[in-house]
Amino acid sequence: MFAKSLRALFVMGALSACGTEQSPDVPDQDGTEPLQSQESNVIVGSVNWVSSTTLSGTQATRANAVGYLSIPAVGSRCTAWLVSPDVIITNNHCVGSASQAAGARVSFNYIDGVASASRVWYSCATFIKTWSADDMTALRCSATNGQLPGNVHGFLTVASANAATNASIYVVHQNCDYYTSSGCVPTKKLSPGVVKNANYSTTDLSYDADTLGGSSGSPVLSTATNQVVGLHHIGLGGNSQGRGTANTGVKATRVKARLAEIGL
């Protein structure tokens, strides 16, 4: 599903898993979605992430605005985050068209300790716009129980400036290490890290925070400001066990410019 222009940027070292090497379904998952999503991201070294239920303060508040994106039209899943009361952001390679958005829904309490039957879902099937060159898509969500998701879970702010090399960051995403535990449940996680190269490419920064396929579409946040400094989307140097050298995300200024196009 990647656009040709994006493939050209990342064909060297990027690990793609479109329709291949997909793990078995997990019993506690939503429907029949594969545990792995359309694009493989990577764990850098040993696994370094924590459950969102262990967070406190501002990080816990920011994590509330991140959710599990179910995409039944393509039989897959990704991560998405609220940027307004009713708009979520994810990757173009997760949802690239209105037809792929059909039936899309998000749960923001897909977390440890919450049973499947207790998860709250919001329909986010209204396609707003996609930007293939920035691997970014915006979808609109409907209210559940009379409330829009952002009015319940809050929403994130995108930084006006790009992150610097060596800056401390964290990624909030929906995942588990299904390479070593095939029956795991992809609950909400926080992965700490640092920016390895603020100018990895024209569009992207790179970082060492751990992710896997299914984390695609996650926000990369500054530890200092708790603002979004990147839209996570791809892993580099991955092997058959999901281990690699770095992950990359679209820079804040590009994400902010795309949001301005839709009035956000």
VEXGU-77803 format. One line per 10 residues: their letters; for each residue z, y, x of N, C-alpha, C. Coordinates in Angstrom, 2 decimals. Layout:
REM residues N
A	Z:Y:X:Z:Y:X:Z:Y:X; ...;
This chain:
REM residues 264
MFAKSLRALF	0.00:-1.21:0.81:0.00:0.00:0.00:0.00:1.26:0.84; 0.26:1.10:2.12:0.25:2.29:2.97:-1.10:2.97:2.96; -1.10:4.28:3.00:-2.35:5.03:3.13:-2.91:4.83:4.53; -4.23:4.94:4.66:-4.86:4.73:5.97:-4.35:5.69:7.01; -4.09:6.93:6.60:-3.63:7.91:7.57:-2.28:7.56:8.13; -1.40:6.97:7.29:-0.08:6.61:7.77:-0.16:5.38:8.66; -1.03:4.45:8.30:-1.22:3.28:9.15:-1.68:3.69:10.55; -2.52:4.69:10.61:-3.03:5.13:11.91:-1.92:5.64:12.79; -0.92:6.26:12.19:0.19:6.80:12.96:1.10:5.72:13.50; 1.27:4.62:12.71:2.33:3.70:13.04:1.88:2.27:13.31;
VMGALSACGT	0.59:2.07:13.44:0.11:0.71:13.63:0.67:0.09:14.91; 0.93:0.90:15.94:1.50:0.38:17.18:3.01:0.24:17.02; 3.47:-1.00:17.01:4.90:-1.26:17.00:5.51:-1.37:15.63; 4.79:-1.03:14.58:5.36:-1.11:13.24:5.24:-2.53:12.71; 6.28:-3.01:12.06:6.27:-4.35:11.53:6.04:-4.32:10.04; 4.92:-4.82:9.60:4.60:-4.82:8.17:4.84:-6.20:7.59; 5.32:-6.23:6.34:5.61:-7.51:5.69:5.07:-7.56:4.28; 3.96:-6.91:4.04:3.41:-6.85:2.69:2.97:-8.23:2.23; 3.74:-8.84:1.33:3.38:-10.12:0.76:3.61:-11.31:1.65; 4.21:-11.11:2.84:4.45:-12.22:3.74:5.91:-12.25:4.14;
EQSPDVPDQD	6.38:-13.40:4.58:7.73:-13.57:5.08:8.78:-13.01:4.14; 8.56:-13.14:2.84:9.54:-12.63:1.90:10.61:-13.67:1.67; 11.88:-13.21:1.62:13.01:-14.09:1.44:13.12:-14.55:0.00; 13.85:-15.65:-0.24:14.02:-16.12:-1.62:14.77:-15.10:-2.46; 14.59:-15.20:-3.77:15.33:-14.33:-4.66:16.82:-14.60:-4.54; 17.62:-13.59:-4.78:19.06:-13.72:-4.73:19.57:-13.82:-6.17; 20.44:-14.78:-6.49:20.87:-14.96:-7.88:21.43:-13.71:-8.54; 22.15:-12.89:-7.77:22.78:-11.70:-8.35:21.85:-10.50:-8.35; 20.62:-10.70:-7.94:19.67:-9.59:-7.94:19.15:-9.29:-9.33; 18.44:-8.19:-9.43:17.82:-7.81:-10.69:16.51:-8.56:-10.86;
GTEPLQSQES	16.43:-9.41:-11.84:15.19:-10.10:-12.14:14.72:-11.01:-11.03; 13.44:-10.95:-10.73:12.84:-11.83:-9.74:12.30:-11.08:-8.54; 12.86:-9.92:-8.26:12.37:-9.13:-7.14:12.69:-9.81:-5.81; 11.78:-9.76:-4.85:12.07:-10.33:-3.54:13.17:-9.51:-2.85; 13.96:-10.18:-2.04:15.04:-9.48:-1.35:14.48:-8.45:-0.39; 13.40:-8.81:0.27:12.74:-7.89:1.19:11.75:-7.04:0.41; 11.54:-5.80:0.82:10.57:-4.97:0.10:9.27:-4.87:0.88; 8.43:-3.92:0.51:7.07:-3.89:1.01:6.92:-3.60:2.50; 7.89:-2.94:3.08:7.76:-2.57:4.49:8.99:-3.02:5.26; 8.81:-3.64:6.41:9.95:-4.09:7.19:10.50:-2.98:8.07;
NVIVGSVNWV	11.78:-2.69:7.91:12.52:-1.80:8.79:13.32:-2.70:9.72; 14.11:-2.15:10.62:14.74:-3.01:11.62:16.20:-2.69:11.88; 16.92:-3.72:12.31:18.26:-3.58:12.85:18.10:-3.41:14.35; 18.77:-2.41:14.91:18.67:-2.11:16.33:19.92:-2.67:17.03; 19.75:-3.75:17.78:20.91:-4.39:18.39:21.68:-5.18:17.35; 23.01:-5.11:17.38:23.82:-5.81:16.39:23.93:-4.97:15.12; 24.25:-5.64:14.01:24.33:-4.94:12.72:25.48:-3.93:12.73; 25.17:-2.69:12.36:26.18:-1.64:12.32:26.01:-0.84:11.03; 26.60:-1.39:9.95:26.63:-0.65:8.70:27.89:-1.03:7.94; 28.27:-0.20:6.98:29.49:-0.44:6.20:29.17:-0.28:4.72;
SSTTLSGTQA	29.96:-0.95:3.90:29.81:-0.83:2.45:30.13:0.58:2.01; 29.38:1.06:1.02:29.64:2.41:0.49:31.03:2.51:-0.13; 31.61:1.38:-0.50:32.94:1.40:-1.12:34.04:1.75:-0.12; 33.73:1.74:1.17:34.72:2.09:2.19:34.68:3.58:2.53; 33.73:4.32:1.97:33.54:5.71:2.33:34.53:6.61:1.61; 34.74:7.79:2.19:35.59:8.79:1.55:35.01:10.18:1.81; 35.55:11.17:1.13:35.14:12.54:1.36:33.69:12.80:1.04; 33.06:13.67:1.83:31.69:14.11:1.55:30.69:12.97:1.67; 30.89:12.06:2.61:29.95:10.95:2.73:29.96:10.09:1.48; 31.11:9.87:0.89:31.19:9.10:-0.34:30.46:9.83:-1.47;
TRANAVGYLS	30.64:11.14:-1.54:29.97:11.94:-2.57:28.47:11.87:-2.41; 27.98:12.00:-1.18:26.53:11.94:-0.95:25.98:10.56:-1.27; 26.73:9.53:-0.91:26.26:8.16:-1.16:26.10:7.88:-2.65; 26.88:8.56:-3.48:26.77:8.35:-4.93:25.38:8.65:-5.46; 24.65:9.53:-4.78:23.33:9.95:-5.26:22.20:9.04:-4.78; 22.55:7.93:-4.13:21.56:6.98:-3.62:21.64:5.70:-4.44; 20.49:5.12:-4.75:20.52:3.94:-5.60:19.47:2.88:-5.30; 19.66:1.76:-5.94:18.76:0.61:-5.88:17.60:0.85:-6.84; 16.41:0.88:-6.31:15.20:1.11:-7.10:14.50:-0.21:-7.38; 14.50:-0.61:-8.65:13.80:-1.81:-9.08:12.38:-1.43:-9.48;
IPAVGSRCTA	11.37:-2.14:-8.93:9.97:-1.81:-9.16:9.27:-3.05:-9.70; 9.45:-3.37:-10.97:8.90:-4.61:-11.52:7.38:-4.68:-11.53; 6.71:-3.54:-11.57:5.25:-3.55:-11.60:4.65:-4.15:-10.34; 5.38:-4.09:-9.23:4.89:-4.69:-7.98:5.81:-5.80:-7.50; 6.83:-6.16:-8.32:7.73:-7.24:-7.97:8.52:-6.98:-6.71; 9.00:-5.75:-6.56:9.66:-5.40:-5.33:10.84:-4.47:-5.60; 11.48:-4.02:-4.54:12.60:-3.10:-4.62:12.56:-2.17:-3.43; 13.17:-1.00:-3.58:13.33:-0.06:-2.48:14.63:0.70:-2.71; 14.85:1.75:-1.95:15.98:2.64:-2.15:15.43:3.98:-2.61; 16.19:4.71:-3.41:15.77:6.02:-3.88:16.99:6.93:-3.92;
WLVSPDVIIT	16.75:8.25:-3.95:17.86:9.20:-4.00:17.52:10.39:-4.88; 18.56:10.91:-5.50:18.40:12.04:-6.42:18.29:13.35:-5.67; 17.31:14.16:-6.08:17.12:15.48:-5.49:17.30:16.58:-6.54; 17.56:16.16:-7.76:17.84:17.07:-8.88:18.51:16.22:-9.96; 18.91:16.80:-11.07:19.53:15.96:-12.11:18.68:14.80:-12.60; 17.35:14.95:-12.54:16.50:13.90:-13.10:15.33:13.47:-12.23; 15.30:13.86:-10.96:14.19:13.48:-10.07:14.72:12.67:-8.90; 14.06:11.53:-8.65:14.38:10.72:-7.48:13.23:10.75:-6.49; 13.56:10.51:-5.23:12.58:10.44:-4.15:12.62:9.04:-3.55; 11.44:8.47:-3.29:11.33:7.22:-2.58:10.05:7.28:-1.75;
NNHCVGSASQ	9.59:6.13:-1.24:8.38:6.11:-0.43:7.12:5.88:-1.26; 6.01:6.39:-0.78:4.70:6.10:-1.37:4.38:4.62:-1.25; 4.82:3.97:-0.17:4.51:2.55:-0.05:5.37:1.70:-0.97; 6.38:2.30:-1.60:7.16:1.61:-2.64:6.52:1.80:-4.00; 6.25:3.05:-4.35:5.58:3.40:-5.61:4.49:4.41:-5.28; 3.24:4.00:-5.45:2.15:4.85:-5.04:1.29:5.38:-6.17; 1.63:5.02:-7.42:0.80:5.44:-8.54:1.60:5.34:-9.83; 1.04:5.91:-10.89:1.71:5.85:-12.19:1.83:4.41:-12.68; 0.82:3.60:-12.41:0.89:2.20:-12.86:1.98:1.43:-12.13; 2.20:1.76:-10.88:3.26:1.09:-10.13:4.65:1.58:-10.55;
AAGARVSFNY	4.71:2.77:-11.13:5.99:3.32:-11.59:6.43:2.72:-12.93; 5.52:2.06:-13.62:5.84:1.51:-14.95:7.04:0.58:-14.87; 8.06:0.85:-15.65:9.24:0.01:-15.70:10.24:0.25:-14.59; 9.96:1.19:-13.69:10.88:1.45:-12.58:12.23:1.94:-13.11; 13.30:1.48:-12.50:14.63:1.90:-12.90:15.55:1.88:-11.69; 16.62:2.64:-11.78:17.54:2.79:-10.65:18.97:2.59:-11.11; 19.75:1.90:-10.28:21.19:1.78:-10.48:21.89:2.43:-9.30; 22.83:3.32:-9.59:23.59:3.99:-8.55:24.95:3.34:-8.30; 25.28:2.33:-9.12:26.52:1.58:-8.86:26.23:0.12:-8.53; 25.12:-0.09:-7.86:24.78:-1.42:-7.31:25.56:-1.54:-6.00;
IDGVASASRV	26.86:-1.73:-6.13:27.76:-1.67:-4.99:28.68:-2.88:-4.97; 29.35:-3.09:-3.85:30.29:-4.20:-3.74:31.38:-4.08:-4.80; 31.72:-5.19:-5.41:32.79:-5.22:-6.39:32.37:-4.93:-7.81; 31.12:-4.58:-8.03:30.62:-4.32:-9.39:29.71:-5.48:-9.80; 30.06:-6.16:-10.85:29.28:-7.30:-11.32:27.93:-6.85:-11.85; 26.98:-7.77:-11.86:25.63:-7.46:-12.32:25.62:-6.86:-13.72; 26.43:-7.42:-14.62:26.46:-6.95:-16.00:27.04:-5.55:-16.14; 27.75:-5.08:-15.11:28.40:-3.76:-15.17:27.59:-2.66:-14.50; 26.44:-3.02:-13.96:25.61:-1.99:-13.34:24.94:-1.14:-14.40; 24.92:0.16:-14.16:24.30:1.10:-15.08:22.91:1.44:-14.56;
WYSCATFIKT	21.92:1.33:-15.43:20.53:1.56:-15.03:19.95:2.78:-15.74; 19.13:3.51:-15.00:18.39:4.66:-15.54:16.91:4.37:-15.42; 16.17:4.59:-16.49:14.72:4.48:-16.42:14.19:5.65:-15.59; 13.42:5.33:-14.56:12.82:6.36:-13.69:11.33:6.07:-13.56; 10.69:5.86:-14.72:9.31:5.39:-14.76:8.28:6.50:-14.91; 8.74:7.76:-14.96:7.77:8.86:-15.10:7.30:9.31:-13.73; 6.02:9.09:-13.48:5.41:9.42:-12.19:5.14:10.92:-12.12; 5.68:11.59:-11.10:5.45:13.03:-10.92:4.32:13.27:-9.93; 4.50:12.79:-8.70:3.49:13.01:-7.66:3.78:12.12:-6.47; 2.74:11.79:-5.71:2.92:11.05:-4.46:2.15:11.75:-3.36;
WSADDMTALR	2.63:11.61:-2.14:2.01:12.20:-0.95:1.88:11.09:0.09; 0.70:10.50:0.17:0.53:9.34:1.05:0.74:9.67:2.52; 0.31:10.87:2.95:0.45:11.24:4.36:1.91:11.37:4.79; 2.79:11.64:3.82:4.22:11.73:4.12:4.99:10.55:3.53; 4.27:9.55:3.06:4.89:8.34:2.51:6.02:8.68:1.54; 5.74:9.58:0.61:6.77:10.11:-0.28:6.28:10.13:-1.72; 7.16:9.77:-2.65:6.85:9.80:-4.07:8.04:10.37:-4.85; 7.74:11.16:-5.87:8.76:11.70:-6.76:8.58:11.10:-8.15; 9.70:10.63:-8.74:9.71:10.07:-10.08:10.75:10.78:-10.92; 10.52:10.85:-12.22:11.49:11.48:-13.12:12.24:10.41:-13.90;
CSATNGQLPG	13.55:10.62:-14.02:14.41:9.68:-14.70:14.82:10.19:-16.08; 15.10:9.26:-16.97:15.60:9.59:-18.30:17.12:9.45:-18.33; 17.72:10.00:-19.37:19.17:9.91:-19.53:19.58:8.51:-19.97; 20.77:8.11:-19.57:21.41:6.90:-20.06:22.76:7.32:-20.64; 23.06:6.84:-21.82:24.30:7.24:-22.51:24.40:8.76:-22.64; 23.23:9.39:-22.83:23.20:10.83:-23.05:23.36:11.69:-21.81; 23.34:11.08:-20.62:23.53:11.85:-19.39:22.45:11.53:-18.37; 21.92:12.58:-17.76:20.96:12.39:-16.67:21.69:11.89:-15.43; 21.03:11.11:-14.58:21.72:10.52:-13.44:22.34:11.53:-12.48; 21.64:12.63:-12.23:22.17:13.62:-11.29:23.39:14.35:-11.79;
NVHGFLTVAS	23.56:14.38:-13.11:24.74:15.01:-13.67:25.96:14.09:-13.59; 25.71:12.81:-13.33:26.78:11.83:-13.17:27.07:11.56:-11.69; 26.00:11.42:-10.91:26.14:10.97:-9.53:25.89:12.05:-8.49; 25.50:13.24:-8.93:25.18:14.30:-8.00:23.80:14.12:-7.40; 23.38:15.08:-6.59:22.08:14.97:-5.94:22.15:15.61:-4.55; 21.16:15.29:-3.73:21.16:15.67:-2.33:20.33:16.94:-2.08; 20.69:17.62:-1.00:19.97:18.83:-0.57:19.23:18.53:0.72; 17.97:18.93:0.79:17.17:18.73:2.00:17.35:19.93:2.93; 17.59:19.65:4.20:17.80:20.70:5.19:16.54:21.55:5.37; 16.74:22.81:5.70:15.62:23.72:5.93:15.04:23.58:7.33;
ANAATNASIY	15.80:22.98:8.23:15.34:22.80:9.62:15.40:21.33:9.99; 14.56:20.93:10.91:14.54:19.54:11.35:15.72:19.23:12.27; 16.10:17.97:12.31:17.19:17.53:13.19:16.74:17.58:14.65; 17.70:17.70:15.55:17.42:17.72:16.99:17.65:16.34:17.59; 16.98:16.05:18.68:17.22:14.82:19.43:18.71:14.75:19.81; 19.28:13.56:19.65:20.70:13.26:19.93:21.64:13.70:18.82; 21.12:14.30:17.77:21.98:14.68:16.64:22.50:13.42:15.94; 23.72:13.50:15.46:24.33:12.39:14.74:23.83:12.37:13.29; 23.43:11.18:12.84:22.90:11.04:11.47:23.47:9.77:10.83; 23.23:9.63:9.54:23.52:8.36:8.87:22.50:8.13:7.77;
VVHQNCDYYT	22.24:6.87:7.49:21.30:6.47:6.44:22.09:5.75:5.36; 21.87:6.12:4.11:22.48:5.41:2.98:21.37:4.63:2.29; 21.58:3.33:2.13:20.50:2.46:1.65:21.07:1.24:0.96; 20.18:0.51:0.28:20.56:-0.71:-0.43:20.08:-1.92:0.36; 21.02:-2.68:0.95:20.56:-3.82:1.71:21.69:-4.74:2.14; 21.30:-5.83:2.78:22.20:-6.79:3.41:21.38:-7.53:4.46; 22.02:-8.23:5.35:21.28:-8.91:6.43:20.81:-10.28:5.97; 19.72:-10.27:5.18:19.22:-11.51:4.61:18.58:-12.42:5.65; 18.34:-11.94:6.85:17.82:-12.81:7.91:18.88:-13.80:8.38; 20.14:-13.40:8.35:21.21:-14.29:8.78:22.03:-14.83:7.61;
SSGCVPTKKL	21.89:-14.23:6.43:22.60:-14.69:5.24:21.66:-14.59:4.05; 20.90:-15.65:3.80:19.80:-15.59:2.83:20.28:-15.36:1.40; 21.53:-15.63:1.11:22.01:-15.45:-0.25:22.76:-14.15:-0.47; 22.62:-13.20:0.45:23.39:-11.95:0.35:22.85:-11.05:-0.75; 23.68:-10.10:-1.16:23.32:-9.16:-2.22:23.13:-7.78:-1.59; 22.00:-7.10:-1.86:21.68:-5.82:-1.20:22.43:-4.64:-1.79; 23.74:-4.62:-1.59:24.55:-3.52:-2.10:24.43:-2.29:-1.21; 24.99:-1.18:-1.68:24.83:0.10:-0.99:25.58:0.11:0.34; 24.90:0.56:1.40:25.46:0.59:2.75:25.28:1.96:3.38; 26.11:2.26:4.38:25.91:3.43:5.24:25.73:2.94:6.66;
SPGVVKNANY	24.64:3.36:7.30:24.35:3.01:8.69:24.43:4.26:9.56; 25.39:4.35:10.49:25.46:5.50:11.38:24.45:5.39:12.51; 24.11:6.52:13.11:23.19:6.49:14.24:22.98:7.87:14.83; 22.03:7.94:15.76:21.67:9.23:16.36:20.15:9.35:16.37; 19.67:10.57:16.39:18.24:10.82:16.50:17.81:10.51:17.93; 16.87:9.60:18.08:16.37:9.23:19.40:15.27:10.17:19.86; 14.41:10.57:18.93:13.32:11.48:19.26:13.01:12.33:18.02; 13.37:13.61:18.09:13.16:14.51:16.96:11.68:14.75:16.67; 10.84:14.48:17.66:9.39:14.67:17.52:8.66:13.39:17.88; 9.09:12.30:17.25:8.44:11.02:17.49:6.95:11.11:17.18;
STTDLSYDAD	6.61:11.83:16.13:5.20:12.07:15.79:5.12:13.40:15.04; 3.93:13.76:14.63:3.76:15.00:13.88:4.61:15.00:12.62; 4.71:13.86:11.99:5.43:13.77:10.72:6.87:13.28:10.87; 7.15:12.49:11.88:8.39:11.71:11.92:9.37:12.02:13.04; 10.64:11.73:12.76:11.68:11.62:13.78:12.06:10.14:13.86; 12.65:9.72:14.99:13.10:8.34:15.12:14.61:8.32:15.35; 15.26:7.20:15.01:16.71:7.09:15.11:17.09:5.62:15.25; 18.35:5.37:15.61:18.78:3.99:15.84:19.67:3.43:14.73; 19.75:4.10:13.58:20.51:3.58:12.45:19.84:2.31:11.93; 20.64:1.32:11.56:20.12:0.02:11.14:19.63:0.04:9.69;
TLGGSSGSPV	18.48:-0.57:9.46:17.94:-0.76:8.12:17.17:-2.07:8.10; 16.74:-2.50:6.93:15.84:-3.64:6.79:14.89:-3.34:5.64; 13.90:-4.21:5.45:13.02:-4.06:4.32:13.85:-4.00:3.05; 13.60:-3.03:2.21:14.43:-2.76:1.05:15.16:-1.44:1.20; 15.31:-1.00:2.46:15.92:0.30:2.75:14.90:1.42:2.64; 13.63:1.06:2.53:12.58:2.06:2.45:12.85:3.07:1.34; 12.67:4.36:1.66:12.92:5.42:0.70:14.29:6.04:0.82; 15.10:5.55:1.75:16.46:6.06:1.91:16.49:7.46:2.49; 17.56:8.21:2.19:17.74:9.50:2.85:18.40:9.33:4.21; 17.94:10.11:5.18:18.59:10.21:6.49:19.35:11.53:6.46;
LSTATNQVVG	20.67:11.47:6.65:21.50:12.67:6.50:22.14:13.08:7.81; 22.28:14.38:7.99:22.99:14.92:9.14:24.48:14.69:8.98; 25.12:14.15:10.01:26.57:13.97:9.96:27.28:15.31:9.92; 26.70:16.31:10.54:27.33:17.63:10.62:27.27:18.39:9.30; 26.13:18.31:8.61:25.94:19.12:7.39:25.88:18.31:6.11; 25.68:16.99:6.23:25.50:16.10:5.09:24.28:16.48:4.24; 23.31:17.13:4.87:22.03:17.41:4.23:20.98:16.41:4.70; 19.96:16.22:3.89:18.89:15.28:4.23:18.02:15.86:5.34; 17.88:15.10:6.42:17.02:15.53:7.53:15.83:14.59:7.71; 15.73:13.58:6.85:14.59:12.69:6.95:14.47:11.77:5.75;
LHHIGLGGNS	13.26:11.31:5.48:12.97:10.31:4.46:12.61:9.02:5.19; 13.53:8.08:5.21:13.35:6.84:5.96:12.18:6.03:5.42; 11.39:5.43:6.36:10.29:4.61:5.85:9.78:3.48:6.71; 10.03:3.41:7.99:9.38:2.36:8.77:10.19:2.00:10.01; 10.06:0.73:10.44:10.73:0.26:11.64:9.75:0.00:12.76; 10.24:0.05:13.98:9.40:-0.11:15.15:9.83:-1.31:15.99; 8.86:-2.04:16.49:9.14:-3.13:17.43:9.84:-4.31:16.81; 9.68:-4.54:15.51:10.41:-5.60:14.84:9.97:-7.00:15.21; 10.93:-7.94:15.16:10.58:-9.34:15.38:10.81:-10.15:14.10; 10.71:-11.46:14.19:10.79:-12.30:13.00:12.18:-12.35:12.39;
QGRGTANTGV	13.17:-11.81:13.09:14.53:-11.75:12.56:14.93:-10.34:12.15; 13.95:-9.47:12.03:14.23:-8.12:11.57:14.91:-7.24:12.58; 14.86:-7.63:13.86:15.46:-6.82:14.92:14.36:-6.06:15.65; 14.64:-4.79:16.00:13.62:-3.98:16.65:14.22:-2.88:17.49; 13.44:-1.86:17.77:13.85:-0.83:18.73:14.28:0.49:18.10; 13.77:0.80:16.91:14.12:2.07:16.26:13.59:2.08:14.84; 14.06:3.05:14.07:13.52:3.32:12.73:13.03:4.76:12.69; 12.15:5.04:11.75:11.62:6.40:11.68:11.62:6.90:10.23; 11.67:8.25:10.12:11.64:8.89:8.82:10.86:10.19:8.88; 10.36:10.61:7.75:9.59:11.85:7.65:10.54:13.04:7.81;
KATRVKARLA	10.14:14.01:8.60:10.99:15.16:8.92:11.34:15.99:7.69; 12.50:16.63:7.77:13.03:17.43:6.65:12.07:18.52:6.19; 11.46:19.22:7.13:10.61:20.34:6.73:9.40:19.87:5.94; 8.91:18.68:6.23:7.78:18.14:5.47:8.23:17.70:4.08; 9.40:17.08:4.02:9.94:16.67:2.71:10.20:17.91:1.85; 10.78:18.93:2.44:11.10:20.15:1.70:9.83:20.83:1.19; 8.79:20.83:1.99:7.52:21.44:1.58:6.90:20.68:0.40; 7.01:19.36:0.41:6.47:18.58:-0.71:7.28:18.84:-1.98; 8.59:18.97:-1.86:9.42:19.25:-3.03:9.06:20.61:-3.63; 8.74:21.57:-2.76:8.37:22.91:-3.25:7.11:22.85:-4.11;
EIGL	6.24:21.89:-3.84:5.01:21.75:-4.61:5.27:21.36:-6.06; 6.44:20.74:-6.29:6.77:20.33:-7.66:7.93:21.16:-8.21; 8.16:22.31:-7.57:9.13:23.25:-8.09:10.58:22.95:-7.78; 10.82:22.14:-6.73:12.19:21.79:-6.35:12.54:22.34:-4.97;
